[in-house]
Amino acid sequence: MFLSVFDLFKIGIGPSSSHTMGPMTAAARFLDEVLNGEWPRPAGVQVDRVGASLHGSLAYTGVGHGTDRAVILGLTGLTPVTVDPDKSDAIVDQVTRDRRVAPPGHPSYRFDPNVDLVLDKKTPLLGHANGMAFYAYDSADRVLLKRIYYSIGGGFVVSEEELQRMKAKTAAPTPGKRVPYPFSNAVEMLAMAARSGLSIAEMKRANEEVHMQRAELDAGLDAIWDAMSRCIDRGLSQDGIMPGGLKVRRRARQLHEKLQEQWSQNRPNPLLANDWLSIYAMAVNEENAAGGRVVTAPTNGAAGTLPAVLRYWLHFHVEADKESIRDFLLTAAAVGGIIKTNASISGAEVGCQGEVGSASAMAAAGLCAVMGGTPEQVENAAEIALEHHLGMTCDPVAGLVQVPCIERNALGAVKAVTAASLAIKGDGKHFVPLDAAIETMRQTGMDMSEKYKETSLGGLAVNVVEC
């Protein structure tokens, strides 16, 4: 299945791609189904009320991840791309007061968030840990339409039917022309690179240009990096307490000011690069935790790792330029697509190894590529980074994407740079293939207790509170 670079890198809002962006997108899909879908419509009967229920991880950590707010915003017709984070509070407050939503192109529907939005912790939807149901009722509160959706990580949303086809591996191929380099795993990717003599970024570019013109692709890549870079800069300029009740203070701005002072003194500091990496990553994830504008990379919870490594590349490498940024993103997307196809990028499905682990592997691959790495060295870099995140749980304290998520992105960035550095110094030959690490992550995630998969029922989420 062809996954575009823009499938993996989506501009949206925090704090979670699966718990915020996904449900908002699902609400938009449901509204479109209400208006344009093929479903039995009793003569003379109109949709008068809408409702939703959240299940599994969405129910357990929905409030902390802003899922309830995302559904409300989505039912007003907003999407992760169109919503203004600075206006979302006022919109949610108005819906709560009016107990109605009036999405563009629709009539006004009754919708009381206190009644019509249910966090159902007792009834899991069996397709995926991130399940949700949307309902349309007539004026007598009879159900006219019910649709189930699953948020499968990184902002991707599928219907119940689409998920079943995916699991049966019978999903229809992406519409359009066949791509010239249709690799679905790392072995195929390396074989195609060897036959063609192309880099991973060049092959990924050729695949993308089947679906769009080069100028459109480059403009889109530049927009992705611009959004990432703006997120770093905004995170470095903010301070105060992050929302949610844990009273976690933003640290990126204060640490950045200290680093700038040390930088101006021109004193030797062997940890300086790691410090910059960490602060860049923290800046992004503090913005994400505050509900700001971020880019999935490949998820919101892991949004800081890749931008931090890319900013590090621009900061410390004089050869960095705009074209290298595009190659970085294309290479990272190629690796991210392989991971998503063969395992998962969802913390609710496989734990944080699927989020920060995947992000670190993608960032390591991108950095190794722009440093001049061969396809074999790039694959090695991704494998090193992913291997050393295997088994990582997703256990957010109070269901908020703050502890341990913010610092975890910083360490993921450090691991990515280390992995790229190790790989570039070798010849690309190594013991554990990337495909084996990805399959190990999938198996480990399936074996992992639900307590450690974004439910906040175990790990730090329990022990920090108890302490």
Sequence and secondary structure as in RCSB ss.txt:
>XXXX:A:sequence
MFLSVFDLFKIGIGPSSSHTMGPMTAAARFLDEVLNGEWPRPAGVQVDRVGASLHGSLAYTGVGHGTDRAVILGL
TGLTPVTVDPDKSDAIVDQVTRDRRVAPPGHPSYRFDPNVDLVLDKKTPLLGHANGMAFYAYDSADRVLLKRIYY
SIGGGFVVSEEELQRMKAKTAAPTPGKRVPYPFSNAVEMLAMAARSGLSIAEMKRANEEVHMQRAELDAGLDAIW
DAMSRCIDRGLSQDGIMPGGLKVRRRARQLHEKLQEQWSQNRPNPLLANDWLSIYAMAVNEENAAGGRVVTAPTN
GAAGTLPAVLRYWLHFHVEADKESIRDFLLTAAAVGGIIKTNASISGAEVGCQGEVGSASAMAAAGLCAVMGGTP
EQVENAAEIALEHHLGMTCDPVAGLVQVPCIERNALGAVKAVTAASLAIKGDGKHFVPLDAAIETMRQTGMDMSE
KYKETSLGGLAVNVVEC
>XXXX:A:secstr
    HHHHS EEESS IIIIIHHHHHHHHHHHHHHH      TT    EEEEEEEEHHHHSTTTTTHHHHHHHHH
TT  TTT  TTTHHHHHHHHHHHTEE  TTS  EE  HHHHEEEESS   TT SEEEEEEEE TT  EEEEEEEE
EEETTEEEEHHHHHHHHTT     SSS  S    SHHHHHHHHHHH   HHHHHHHHHTTTS HHHHHHHHHHHH
HHHHHHHHHHHH  SB SSSS  B  HHHHHHHHHHHHHHT   TTHHHHHHHHHHHHHHHHHHTT EEE SS S
TTTTHHHHHHHHHHHH TT  HHHHHHHHHHHHHHHHHHHHHS   HHHH GGGTHHHHHHHHHHHHHHHTT  H
HHHHHHHHHHHHTTTT  B  GGG S TTHHHHHHHHHHHHHHHHHHHHTS S  SS HHHHHHHHHHHHHHS G
GGBSSSSSTHHHHHHH 
